[in-house]
Amino acid sequence: MEKLKPKFKIALSLFVLLTGCGRDNDNAFAQEPNGTDPVETNPPNSNYRPAFPEQTRANGVQTTTSYSKNIITSSLTSPWGIVSLPDGRLLITEKVGQMRIVTRSGEIGDALTGIPQVNASGQGGLLGLCLDPEFSSNRLIFWVFSEAVSGGNVTSVAKGKLSDNDRAIENPAVIFRAGPAHSSSSHYGGRIVFDRTGHLVVSTGERSSLLTRPLAQSVGTGLGKVVRLTKDGQPAPDNPSFTESGAIPELYTYGHRNPQGLAIHPLTGRIWLSEMGPRGGDEINLLKAGANYGWPVITYGIEYSGQPIGAAIQQQEGMEQPVYYWDPVVSTSGMVFYNSDRIPEWQNNLFVGALSGQHIVRLVIENDRVVGEERLLTGERQRFRDITQGQDGALYAVTDQGRLYRIDRE
């Protein structure tokens, strides 16, 4: 592993000096205290340059509070999504199509009955989940899964009621399907959260195929999108309008590749999204209603073969820039903003699961810009799939290898 080459550092510093005055951010260079060299030391896959300072390889930061990481259980089967129930227990989806309740002491409950059939081949399965904001009274759960339908597979959204005895999902119903169907078993997206207005926000992938990839730019399909729904799966009434004809009414943003993370900022209520790139180009995006996030027209990544993607451009008018990107990738997945007072220096920081990176990313964000990055639990050698904050203020993370971690101050 090597440090950033001196020429690259000089070029980036010159870029900062030339463009920094155009940023509406008094904290554009606020990296101190505790700022270090960037945590990424491997060379990038391409010679692409960031659109603004600290869009990639922000200075490193280091947590000063002593914290612990405890493995609660190692007996889950490919867990994918995790949320905290009001009583502190954790509700977890497993890729194979099962949903389980796990206590904070590691006791794993039986798989809940009533879950509709999932297609767990490839990257599919039972994916992200969230609780109704009024769960304490209505016990409603919403989840995303890959479903086999006529013509192939789709990313689907379902809801159901957790039974009073915590053993079953009652009255399950599919409320939305992101078409068109395709035979691919990759890039389903699959996260789901409630926004501050009480509407569901769902991420969908463009299904990976070179045939479906361009549909991320089509407002008339559900592939490579973020959609916004009512609890019954209808289009949210204040969704944005699009000038292009044939736009689906559920559409909120488009131009996404494989977005596997959604989180609501605890102060602003704005929606943030993580998105997997190809070779390079993992992104953190701040969503704006109606915006186009560029895939596959603009990207900071290249094909797995090493060839450029499309015209090999990273900026185009009418397309949003990511707030942050990685090259090489860390394979971003589920994420959460920390709003506990257990570790004050983490407040309002974004924590992101990294799969190929095998760590948890901590991003310090000021004025909607990343000003610091830290890598946590790097020695665990785990693919971190999702992370949430528990009722006790601790972070809970699940890994592809079946572990559930609790991360909290010592």
N, C-alpha and C positions, 0 to 999 in steps of 0.2 A: 504494500500500500504506500502511496506517495502523497506528499502534500501538494496543494495547488501550486502549479508552476509559477515562478516569479512573473513571467510575462503576462499570464492571465490575471494575477493580482494587480499589476500595474494598469492593465487595460480596464479592469473593472473599477479601479479607483478613479481613473480618468473619466469613465462613464458616469460615476457618481457625481464628480465635480461639475460635469457639463450638464447633467439633467436634474440634479437634486433640487435646484431652485424652482423647478416646475411642480414640485410635489406640495400638495396642500396638507402638510403634516409637519408640525413643529418638532416631532420626535423622530424624524426620518433617520437620524443617526444615533438614536438613543439605545445604546447597547450596554452601557455601564450601569450599575456595577456588575461584576462577575462575568463580563464578556470574554470570550476566548476565540481562537480560530474556529472556523466552521467544523462541525463534527464529521462531515463527509470529506474523506481524504482520497478516495478513488477518482481517477480521471473520468470525465463525462464521456458518453457515447458519441457525442457530436460536438461541433464547434459553434453551436447556436449560442446566442448571447441573450441575457435577460432583458426584458423591456424596461425595467426600472430597478434601482438598487434594492438588494435584499429580497428579490423575487425568488432567489435560489441561494443555497449555501449561506444563509444568514449566520452571524456569529454564534458560536456555541455558548450555552449557559449551563450552570451546574446548580442543582438543588443543594441548599445549605442545611436544610432541616433533615435530621435523621429520620429515615422511614424504613419500614419493613416490608417484605414481600413474603407472603405465606401461601403455600399451595393448599387449598381447602380440599380438593379432590383431584385425582388423576384418572377418574373412571368414567368420564363422559365420552360419548361417541361422536366425534367430529362436531362439536358445538359450533353454532353459527351466530346466534343472536342471544342477547341477555338483557333483561330489565329487572328492576327491583320492585317487588310487591310492597304494598303499604306496610305490611307487618315485618319487613326486613328480609323475608325469604327471596330467593331469586328464581325467576322464570326463564328457562333456557330452551332454545330450539336446537335440535340436532339435525344435521344435514340429511340423514337417512329418512326423516319424516316424523320424528318424535319430538314432543314437547314435555319437559319435566320441570318439577319444582325441586329446588335444592336449598337446603337450609344453610345458614352461615357456618355451621359446624361441619358441613360436607355430606350430610345425609341426602342421598338422591332418591326422589320419589319415583313411583312407577310412571311409565309413559301415559300421558293423558289420552283417553279414548276420544273418538269423534273427529280427529284431524282428517280432512280430505286427502285423497291419494296424491302423492307428489311423485315427480319424475326425478329421482336422485342421481341419474347418470351424469357424468362429467362434472360440471360446476353447479349443477342444479341441486334441488332439494328443498327442505324447509329452511327458510332464510331469516330475514329480520322480523322483529315484532315490536309492538308497543302496546301500552295500556290506554284505555279510554281515560281522559282527564277526570271523569266521574266514576272511575273503576270501583271505588269504595261502595258506591250505591248500585251500579249496574253490572259490574264484574265483566265488562266487555273487553275482549282482547282482539287486536288486529295483527295480521301477519302477512308476509309475502312468501310465495313458493313458486317453484317451476312446475307447470302443469302440462301434461300431454293432451292435446286437443286435435281436432281434425286439421291436417296440414302440417303438424309438427308440435313444437313446444312454445309456451308463452310464459311471461312473468305475470303472475296473478296475485290479487289481493283478496284476502278473506277476513271474515270476522266471526266471532262466536262468544258465547258466555261461559265463563269458568263456573262449573257446578259448585254448589254450596259445600260439597265434600271434597273439593279440590282434585277430583279424579277424572273429570271429563270436560270436553268442550261441547256445550249444548247448542243446538240450532246453528251449526256452522253454515256459512253461505259465502260463495265467491261474489265479490261486489265489483271487481274490475279486472279486465284482462288487457294486457299491452300487446296489441297486434301490430303487424301480422305474425302469424305463427311461422316458425322455421325449424328445420331439422337440427340445427346447431344445438349443442348442449353446453354452450359457453356464454359468458357475459350477460347474466341475468340482472345485474345490478342487485336490488333486493333489500334496500333499507327503507324504513318507514318510521315517521315521527308525527306528532301533532304539533302544529304551529300555535302561536299565541292566540289566533282567532278561532281555534277549535276545529281546524280542518286538517285532514291527513295530507302529508307530503310524502311521496313515494318516488324512489329512484329506479330507473330501468336501464338495462344495458342494450347495446346495439347488436348483440348476439354474435359478434366476432367475425362472422363470415364476410368475405370481400363483397358478397352480393348484398348483404344487409347493412354493411358499414355506412354507405351513403345515406341510408334512411335516418341516421341521426340528425341530418340536416332537413329532413322532410317534416313539416309541421302537421302533416296528415297521418302520421303513424305514431305508435307508442314506443318505438325503439330509440334508445339513447336519449331518454327524456327524464325530466322531473315532472310528475303530474300532481295535481292538487284536487282533493276530493272531499265531499261530505262524508259523514259516517255511513251513509247508505251507498256510497260509491258513485254518486252523481258529481258532475263538475262543480267545484266551488263557485258560488255565484259571482264572486269578484275576481275571477281569474282574468289574466290579461287578454286583450284582443290582438290578433295578428293580421297584418295586411295581406298575407298570402292566402289564397283561397283554399278551402278544404281543411283548415286547421281543426284538430280535435279539441272539443271544449274543455277537456281535462288538462290541457297543456299549460305548464307553468314556465319551464325553461327547456332549451334543446341544445343539441350539439355536444352530447356527452358520450363517453366511450363505455366504461364499466364502473359506474359510481356505486361504491359499496359503503359509503359513510354519510350520515346526515346528523346534524346537531344544531340546536337552537342556542344562540348566545344568551347567557343568563341576564345580561343587562339590556341589550338592544332588542332582543327577540328576533334578530335576523337569522336567516337560514344559511348554514355553511355545509359544504359538500366535499367529500374526498372522492377522487376519481383515479382509477388505475390507468397508467399509460402503457405503451408498448415497451421498447427499449429506451428508457428515459421518458420523461413527461408525466410522471405521477403528479397530480394536481390537488391543491386546496382551492376551492372556489367559494366566493361569497355570492349567493344567488340574488338576482334582480329579476323581478317579474317580467316575462316576455323576452329575456335576453338569450342570445345565441353564444354558446361557449366554445364553438369552433371546430369540434371534431367532425370529420377528419381533415378539414381544410387547413386549419392551423394546429400545430402541436410542437412541443419541445422534445418529442421522441422520434425514433426511427423504427423501421420494420425490424422484426426479429432477425431477418436475413442480413441486416446492415444497410439495406437500401433506404433511400429517403421515402417519406410518406407524401404522396401527392406532389405538390410543387415545392415542398420543403420550405414552407414559410411559417413564421411564428406569430405574425401580426397581420390583421386585415380589418379594415374599417367595418364597423357593425358587428364585430365579434369581440367578446370579452376576454381579457387576460386573466389567467389564474392569479390569485393573491400570492401563491407560492407553488414551486414545482421542484421535483427531484430528478436529477440525472447523474448517476444511475438511479434506478427506481428502488424504492423500499417496499412497494406493493401495498398501498394504503387500503385499509378496510374500515371497520366500524370505529366511531369516534364519539367523544363526549367533551363538553366544557365542564371544568371543575368549578363548583361554586360553594365548596365547603370551607369552613374556617379551621379545619384540622391542620392543614398546611397552608398558612396564609400566603406564602410566596407563589403558590400554585393557583390562586384565585383567578378565575376567568381565563386561565390557560386552556389550550385545546390539546387533548390527549387522543392519539390516533394509533390504532393497531397496525403493525407492519408485518406482512406475511413473509416475503422473501428476505426482508431486512431482519426479521427475527428479533424485534424489540418493540417497545412502545415509544412513539414519538411524543415529546412535549414541545409545543409551540407557544412562545410568548408573543402575544398580539397586542399592538398598540395602534389606535386609530385605523383599524382594519388592515394593518400591515404586520407581517411577521418580523420581529426584531430579535428573536433568539430561538435556538433549537437545542434540545437535549435528547439523548437516547437512553431509555431506562430498560432495565432487565435484560441487557444484552447478553449476559452470561447464561441465560436460561435456555438459549437455543430453541426457542418456541416460535411458531407461526401464530401471532396474536390476531385473532379474527374479529373480536368485538370487545368493547369496554364500556362500562357504565358506572355511575356513582350510586352507591347504596344509600339506604335510609340512615345509616350510621355515619355518612360522610366519607367513607373509604371508597377507593376505586376497586372495581371487580372486573377482571378480564378473563376471557376464555381463549383457548388455543386450539388449533386444528388437531393437536396431539391428544386432546381430551382433558387438559388441565383447566382448573378454575383457580385464579389467583385473587387474593385480597392484598391491596397495597394501601398502607396507612402510616401515619407517623408512629415512631416507636414510643 
